[in-house]
Amino acid sequence: MAVGVVSVIWGLSFLWSKIALAYLAPMQVLATRWLLGALTLVLLAAARIVKVNFKGKPLKPLAILTLLQPCAYSICEMVGIDKTTASESAIMVAMIPLVVLIISSLVYHSKIKPVAVIGILLAFAGVICTTVFSPAFSVGGKAFGYICLLGAVLSGALFSIRTNHMAGMYTPLEITTAMTVVGAVFFNAIMLAKGYGFEAYVLTFQDSRLLTAILFMGFGCTALCYLCYNIVVTQLPPHIATTLQVNLVTLVGAVSGIAFGGDHYGLYTAVGLIMIVTGLVITGLNAGQSN
């Protein structure tokens, strides 16, 4: 259920992000969505609707986790996308499960079934197929952009692995609350330092379309989705969790882009999506056989 929620909402986030970016700069979007997500969880915790308790728990590991995601990941991804092409960015982000697989095997000596590796590679090949053969495919990014995207991939992979290893230390809700609070402070500080002031909040409440987009990203993409994703990462091996999340979001994003955004599609799209689905099925069926 958690994987399904994340896939649908994050998959549709591309459409809502385009709407928000028509009004606001990228840093303004990040600042407003993470503040809304933080307010949501903090108010729920204050009203004792949800239970969050950091008393007696070490904060250093949690602080490092929040620096990986959302801080390092979001900045690296945003700059990387800006300095490269959309095609290159899509392929690079899809590498996260592969990097998780490598780190889990080499650093943490996790036992991974060969059939699960096949599923992960097949899903990644599907992403390449849908991207490379698209008429919109292009290359030509700058070296700095590639470095930033690699930073996003590495920070996203490390976040998933560390979250899995910290499952007994914090609850998914506590991890998500900490992430949203740190993200809200971090991105709003950068927004103010860049001289935007509070223009983003004024514009948000003046335009119903922009408000809807920010509410969707703040409540859905930030608070709800990261809570669900942290549940997935604490319950499943990191390489399984990231494979399901990254590729299902790609799947939903591609379908929604074709259906509502007028994106290009063809035989390559069908073949690529079939490869992604097949890879996900293979990986998902072997989720309980990896540790």
LOKE-586290 format. One record per residue (C-alpha): residue number from 1; chain; x, y, z. Coordinates in steps of 0.2 Angstrom, whole numbers, plus 2048, in hexadecimal, padded with zeros to 3 digits. Layout:
BEGIN
node num=NUM	chaine=A	east=X	north=Y	up=Z
...
END
This chain:
BEGIN
node num=1	chaine=A	east=800	north=800	up=800
node num=2	chaine=A	east=80E	north=80C	up=804
node num=3	chaine=A	east=817	north=809	up=7F4
node num=4	chaine=A	east=807	north=80C	up=7EB
node num=5	chaine=A	east=804	north=81C	up=7F3
node num=6	chaine=A	east=816	north=822	up=7F0
node num=7	chaine=A	east=815	north=81D	up=7DD
node num=8	chaine=A	east=805	north=825	up=7D9
node num=9	chaine=A	east=808	north=836	up=7E2
node num=10	chaine=A	east=81A	north=838	up=7DE
node num=11	chaine=A	east=816	north=832	up=7CC
node num=12	chaine=A	east=809	north=840	up=7CA
node num=13	chaine=A	east=815	north=84D	up=7D3
node num=14	chaine=A	east=81D	north=850	up=7C2
node num=15	chaine=A	east=80D	north=858	up=7BB
node num=16	chaine=A	east=80A	north=862	up=7CB
node num=17	chaine=A	east=81D	north=868	up=7CC
node num=18	chaine=A	east=81B	north=86F	up=7BA
node num=19	chaine=A	east=80C	north=879	up=7C0
node num=20	chaine=A	east=815	north=880	up=7D0
node num=21	chaine=A	east=825	north=884	up=7C6
node num=22	chaine=A	east=81B	north=88F	up=7BA
node num=23	chaine=A	east=818	north=89B	up=7C9
node num=24	chaine=A	east=827	north=898	up=7D4
node num=25	chaine=A	east=83A	north=895	up=7D3
node num=26	chaine=A	east=840	north=883	up=7D8
node num=27	chaine=A	east=846	north=888	up=7E9
node num=28	chaine=A	east=836	north=891	up=7ED
node num=29	chaine=A	east=82C	north=881	up=7E9
node num=30	chaine=A	east=838	north=876	up=7F4
node num=31	chaine=A	east=836	north=883	up=802
node num=32	chaine=A	east=823	north=884	up=802
node num=33	chaine=A	east=820	north=871	up=800
node num=34	chaine=A	east=82C	north=86C	up=80E
node num=35	chaine=A	east=825	north=879	up=819
node num=36	chaine=A	east=813	north=873	up=816
node num=37	chaine=A	east=819	north=861	up=819
node num=38	chaine=A	east=822	north=866	up=829
node num=39	chaine=A	east=813	north=86F	up=830
node num=40	chaine=A	east=807	north=861	up=82C
node num=41	chaine=A	east=811	north=854	up=836
node num=42	chaine=A	east=816	north=860	up=844
node num=43	chaine=A	east=804	north=865	up=847
node num=44	chaine=A	east=7FE	north=853	up=846
node num=45	chaine=A	east=80B	north=84E	up=853
node num=46	chaine=A	east=807	north=85D	up=85E
node num=47	chaine=A	east=7F5	north=858	up=85E
node num=48	chaine=A	east=7FA	north=847	up=863
node num=49	chaine=A	east=7F1	north=840	up=853
node num=50	chaine=A	east=802	north=838	up=84E
node num=51	chaine=A	east=810	north=832	up=85B
node num=52	chaine=A	east=821	north=839	up=859
node num=53	chaine=A	east=82E	north=837	up=867
node num=54	chaine=A	east=840	north=83C	up=865
node num=55	chaine=A	east=844	north=83B	up=878
node num=56	chaine=A	east=853	north=831	up=87C
node num=57	chaine=A	east=857	north=82D	up=86A
node num=58	chaine=A	east=868	north=832	up=862
node num=59	chaine=A	east=865	north=840	up=856
node num=60	chaine=A	east=875	north=840	up=84D
node num=61	chaine=A	east=871	north=831	up=841
node num=62	chaine=A	east=860	north=839	up=83E
node num=63	chaine=A	east=868	north=84A	up=83A
node num=64	chaine=A	east=874	north=841	up=82D
node num=65	chaine=A	east=865	north=839	up=826
node num=66	chaine=A	east=85C	north=849	up=823
node num=67	chaine=A	east=86B	north=851	up=81B
node num=68	chaine=A	east=86B	north=843	up=80E
node num=69	chaine=A	east=859	north=845	up=80B
node num=70	chaine=A	east=851	north=852	up=808
node num=71	chaine=A	east=860	north=85E	up=808
node num=72	chaine=A	east=86E	north=856	up=7FE
node num=73	chaine=A	east=863	north=84C	up=7F2
node num=74	chaine=A	east=857	north=85A	up=7EE
node num=75	chaine=A	east=865	north=867	up=7EB
node num=76	chaine=A	east=86F	north=85B	up=7E0
node num=77	chaine=A	east=860	north=855	up=7D7
node num=78	chaine=A	east=85A	north=867	up=7D3
node num=79	chaine=A	east=86B	north=86E	up=7CD
node num=80	chaine=A	east=86E	north=85E	up=7C4
node num=81	chaine=A	east=85E	north=85F	up=7BA
node num=82	chaine=A	east=861	north=871	up=7B7
node num=83	chaine=A	east=872	north=86E	up=7B0
node num=84	chaine=A	east=86E	north=85E	up=7A5
node num=85	chaine=A	east=85F	north=858	up=79B
node num=86	chaine=A	east=84F	north=850	up=7A1
node num=87	chaine=A	east=854	north=840	up=798
node num=88	chaine=A	east=865	north=83F	up=7A1
node num=89	chaine=A	east=85D	north=843	up=7B2
node num=90	chaine=A	east=850	north=835	up=7B0
node num=91	chaine=A	east=85D	north=828	up=7AD
node num=92	chaine=A	east=869	north=82E	up=7BB
node num=93	chaine=A	east=85B	north=82E	up=7C8
node num=94	chaine=A	east=856	north=81D	up=7C2
node num=95	chaine=A	east=867	north=817	up=7C7
node num=96	chaine=A	east=863	north=818	up=7DA
node num=97	chaine=A	east=85E	north=806	up=7DC
node num=98	chaine=A	east=86E	north=800	up=7D3
node num=99	chaine=A	east=879	north=80B	up=7DF
node num=100	chaine=A	east=86F	north=804	up=7EE
node num=101	chaine=A	east=872	north=7F3	up=7E8
node num=102	chaine=A	east=885	north=7F6	up=7E6
node num=103	chaine=A	east=887	north=7FE	up=7F7
node num=104	chaine=A	east=87C	north=7F1	up=800
node num=105	chaine=A	east=887	north=7E3	up=7F8
node num=106	chaine=A	east=898	north=7EB	up=7FA
node num=107	chaine=A	east=897	north=7F5	up=80A
node num=108	chaine=A	east=889	north=7EC	up=814
node num=109	chaine=A	east=88C	north=7DA	up=80D
node num=110	chaine=A	east=879	north=7D8	up=80A
node num=111	chaine=A	east=874	north=7C8	up=802
node num=112	chaine=A	east=86A	north=7CB	up=7F2
node num=113	chaine=A	east=862	north=7BE	up=7E7
node num=114	chaine=A	east=868	north=7BE	up=7D5
node num=115	chaine=A	east=856	north=7BE	up=7CF
node num=116	chaine=A	east=853	north=7CF	up=7D8
node num=117	chaine=A	east=863	north=7D6	up=7D0
node num=118	chaine=A	east=85B	north=7D1	up=7BF
node num=119	chaine=A	east=84B	north=7DA	up=7C3
node num=120	chaine=A	east=854	north=7EA	up=7C8
node num=121	chaine=A	east=85E	north=7EA	up=7B8
node num=122	chaine=A	east=84F	north=7E6	up=7AD
node num=123	chaine=A	east=845	north=7F5	up=7B5
node num=124	chaine=A	east=854	north=800	up=7B2
node num=125	chaine=A	east=855	north=7FB	up=7A0
node num=126	chaine=A	east=843	north=7FF	up=79E
node num=127	chaine=A	east=846	north=811	up=7A4
node num=128	chaine=A	east=854	north=812	up=798
node num=129	chaine=A	east=849	north=80C	up=78A
node num=130	chaine=A	east=83B	north=818	up=78D
node num=131	chaine=A	east=847	north=826	up=78F
node num=132	chaine=A	east=855	north=824	up=781
node num=133	chaine=A	east=848	north=81F	up=773
node num=134	chaine=A	east=83D	north=82E	up=777
node num=135	chaine=A	east=83D	north=83C	up=76A
node num=136	chaine=A	east=840	north=848	up=779
node num=137	chaine=A	east=850	north=83F	up=77D
node num=138	chaine=A	east=860	north=84A	up=77E
node num=139	chaine=A	east=871	north=84B	up=785
node num=140	chaine=A	east=87D	north=859	up=788
node num=141	chaine=A	east=87D	north=85D	up=79A
node num=142	chaine=A	east=88C	north=865	up=7A3
node num=143	chaine=A	east=898	north=85B	up=7AD
node num=144	chaine=A	east=893	north=864	up=7BD
node num=145	chaine=A	east=881	north=85F	up=7BA
node num=146	chaine=A	east=886	north=84D	up=7B9
node num=147	chaine=A	east=890	north=84E	up=7C9
node num=148	chaine=A	east=881	north=855	up=7D1
node num=149	chaine=A	east=875	north=848	up=7CB
node num=150	chaine=A	east=882	north=83B	up=7D1
node num=151	chaine=A	east=881	north=844	up=7E2
node num=152	chaine=A	east=86E	north=842	up=7E2
node num=153	chaine=A	east=86F	north=82F	up=7DE
node num=154	chaine=A	east=87C	north=82C	up=7EB
node num=155	chaine=A	east=873	north=836	up=7F9
node num=156	chaine=A	east=862	north=82E	up=7F4
node num=157	chaine=A	east=86A	north=81C	up=7F5
node num=158	chaine=A	east=873	north=820	up=806
node num=159	chaine=A	east=863	north=827	up=80D
node num=160	chaine=A	east=859	north=817	up=808
node num=161	chaine=A	east=867	north=80C	up=810
node num=162	chaine=A	east=869	north=816	up=820
node num=163	chaine=A	east=856	north=817	up=822
node num=164	chaine=A	east=855	north=804	up=821
node num=165	chaine=A	east=863	north=802	up=82E
node num=166	chaine=A	east=85B	north=80E	up=83A
node num=167	chaine=A	east=84A	north=806	up=83A
node num=168	chaine=A	east=84B	north=800	up=84C
node num=169	chaine=A	east=851	north=811	up=852
node num=170	chaine=A	east=843	north=81D	up=84B
node num=171	chaine=A	east=832	north=81A	up=844
node num=172	chaine=A	east=82E	north=81F	up=832
node num=173	chaine=A	east=824	north=82D	up=839
node num=174	chaine=A	east=832	north=834	up=843
node num=175	chaine=A	east=83E	north=833	up=835
node num=176	chaine=A	east=831	north=83C	up=829
node num=177	chaine=A	east=82D	north=849	up=836
node num=178	chaine=A	east=840	north=84D	up=838
node num=179	chaine=A	east=842	north=84E	up=825
node num=180	chaine=A	east=834	north=85A	up=823
node num=181	chaine=A	east=83A	north=866	up=831
node num=182	chaine=A	east=84C	north=866	up=82B
node num=183	chaine=A	east=846	north=868	up=819
node num=184	chaine=A	east=83B	north=876	up=81D
node num=185	chaine=A	east=849	north=880	up=826
node num=186	chaine=A	east=856	north=87C	up=819
node num=187	chaine=A	east=84C	north=880	up=809
node num=188	chaine=A	east=844	north=890	up=811
node num=189	chaine=A	east=855	north=896	up=817
node num=190	chaine=A	east=85C	north=894	up=805
node num=191	chaine=A	east=84D	north=89C	up=7FE
node num=192	chaine=A	east=84E	north=8AC	up=809
node num=193	chaine=A	east=861	north=8AC	up=806
node num=194	chaine=A	east=85E	north=8AD	up=7F4
node num=195	chaine=A	east=853	north=8BC	up=7F6
node num=196	chaine=A	east=842	north=8B5	up=7F2
node num=197	chaine=A	east=83B	north=8BB	up=803
node num=198	chaine=A	east=829	north=8B4	up=806
node num=199	chaine=A	east=823	north=8B7	up=7F4
node num=200	chaine=A	east=820	north=8A4	up=7F2
node num=201	chaine=A	east=813	north=8A4	up=800
node num=202	chaine=A	east=80A	north=8B3	up=7FA
node num=203	chaine=A	east=808	north=8AC	up=7E9
node num=204	chaine=A	east=803	north=89B	up=7EF
node num=205	chaine=A	east=7F4	north=8A2	up=7F8
node num=206	chaine=A	east=7EF	north=8AE	up=7EA
node num=207	chaine=A	east=7EE	north=8A1	up=7DC
node num=208	chaine=A	east=7E3	north=891	up=7DF
node num=209	chaine=A	east=7EC	north=887	up=7D2
node num=210	chaine=A	east=7FD	north=88A	up=7DA
node num=211	chaine=A	east=7F5	north=887	up=7EB
node num=212	chaine=A	east=7EF	north=876	up=7E5
node num=213	chaine=A	east=800	north=871	up=7DE
node num=214	chaine=A	east=809	north=876	up=7EE
node num=215	chaine=A	east=7FC	north=86D	up=7F9
node num=216	chaine=A	east=7FE	north=85D	up=7EF
node num=217	chaine=A	east=811	north=85E	up=7F0
node num=218	chaine=A	east=811	north=863	up=803
node num=219	chaine=A	east=804	north=857	up=809
node num=220	chaine=A	east=806	north=849	up=7FD
node num=221	chaine=A	east=817	north=849	up=7F5
node num=222	chaine=A	east=820	north=84F	up=805
node num=223	chaine=A	east=817	north=849	up=815
node num=224	chaine=A	east=80D	north=83A	up=80F
node num=225	chaine=A	east=819	north=833	up=802
node num=226	chaine=A	east=829	north=834	up=80D
node num=227	chaine=A	east=820	north=82C	up=81B
node num=228	chaine=A	east=81A	north=81E	up=810
node num=229	chaine=A	east=82B	north=81D	up=808
node num=230	chaine=A	east=834	north=81C	up=819
node num=231	chaine=A	east=828	north=80E	up=81E
node num=232	chaine=A	east=82D	north=804	up=80E
node num=233	chaine=A	east=83F	north=807	up=811
node num=234	chaine=A	east=83E	north=801	up=823
node num=235	chaine=A	east=834	north=7F1	up=81E
node num=236	chaine=A	east=83D	north=7EC	up=80E
node num=237	chaine=A	east=84F	north=7EA	up=809
node num=238	chaine=A	east=856	north=7FB	up=802
node num=239	chaine=A	east=859	north=7F4	up=7F0
node num=240	chaine=A	east=847	north=7EE	up=7EF
node num=241	chaine=A	east=83F	north=7FD	up=7F6
node num=242	chaine=A	east=849	north=809	up=7EB
node num=243	chaine=A	east=845	north=7FE	up=7DC
node num=244	chaine=A	east=832	north=7FE	up=7DF
node num=245	chaine=A	east=832	north=811	up=7E3
node num=246	chaine=A	east=83D	north=818	up=7D5
node num=247	chaine=A	east=836	north=80D	up=7C7
node num=248	chaine=A	east=823	north=80E	up=7CC
node num=249	chaine=A	east=825	north=821	up=7CD
node num=250	chaine=A	east=82C	north=821	up=7BC
node num=251	chaine=A	east=81E	north=816	up=7B6
node num=252	chaine=A	east=810	north=821	up=7BD
node num=253	chaine=A	east=81A	north=830	up=7B7
node num=254	chaine=A	east=81B	north=82A	up=7A5
node num=255	chaine=A	east=809	north=825	up=7A4
node num=256	chaine=A	east=802	north=835	up=7AC
node num=257	chaine=A	east=80E	north=83F	up=7A0
node num=258	chaine=A	east=807	north=836	up=791
node num=259	chaine=A	east=7F5	north=837	up=797
node num=260	chaine=A	east=7F4	north=849	up=79E
node num=261	chaine=A	east=804	north=852	up=799
node num=262	chaine=A	east=805	north=84E	up=786
node num=263	chaine=A	east=816	north=845	up=787
node num=264	chaine=A	east=81D	north=83B	up=778
node num=265	chaine=A	east=81A	north=828	up=778
node num=266	chaine=A	east=81C	north=819	up=76C
node num=267	chaine=A	east=821	north=807	up=76B
node num=268	chaine=A	east=831	north=80B	up=775
node num=269	chaine=A	east=825	north=811	up=783
node num=270	chaine=A	east=81B	north=801	up=784
node num=271	chaine=A	east=82B	north=7F6	up=784
node num=272	chaine=A	east=834	north=801	up=791
node num=273	chaine=A	east=825	north=801	up=79D
node num=274	chaine=A	east=822	north=7EE	up=79B
node num=275	chaine=A	east=835	north=7EC	up=79F
node num=276	chaine=A	east=832	north=7F7	up=7AF
node num=277	chaine=A	east=823	north=7ED	up=7B4
node num=278	chaine=A	east=82B	north=7DC	up=7B1
node num=279	chaine=A	east=83A	north=7E2	up=7BB
node num=280	chaine=A	east=82F	north=7E8	up=7C9
node num=281	chaine=A	east=826	north=7D8	up=7CA
node num=282	chaine=A	east=836	north=7CE	up=7CB
node num=283	chaine=A	east=83D	north=7D9	up=7D8
node num=284	chaine=A	east=82D	north=7DA	up=7E2
node num=285	chaine=A	east=82B	north=7C7	up=7E2
node num=286	chaine=A	east=83C	north=7C5	up=7E9
node num=287	chaine=A	east=83B	north=7D2	up=7F6
node num=288	chaine=A	east=839	north=7C6	up=804
node num=289	chaine=A	east=848	north=7BC	up=7FF
node num=290	chaine=A	east=855	north=7CA	up=800
node num=291	chaine=A	east=85C	north=7D1	up=810
END
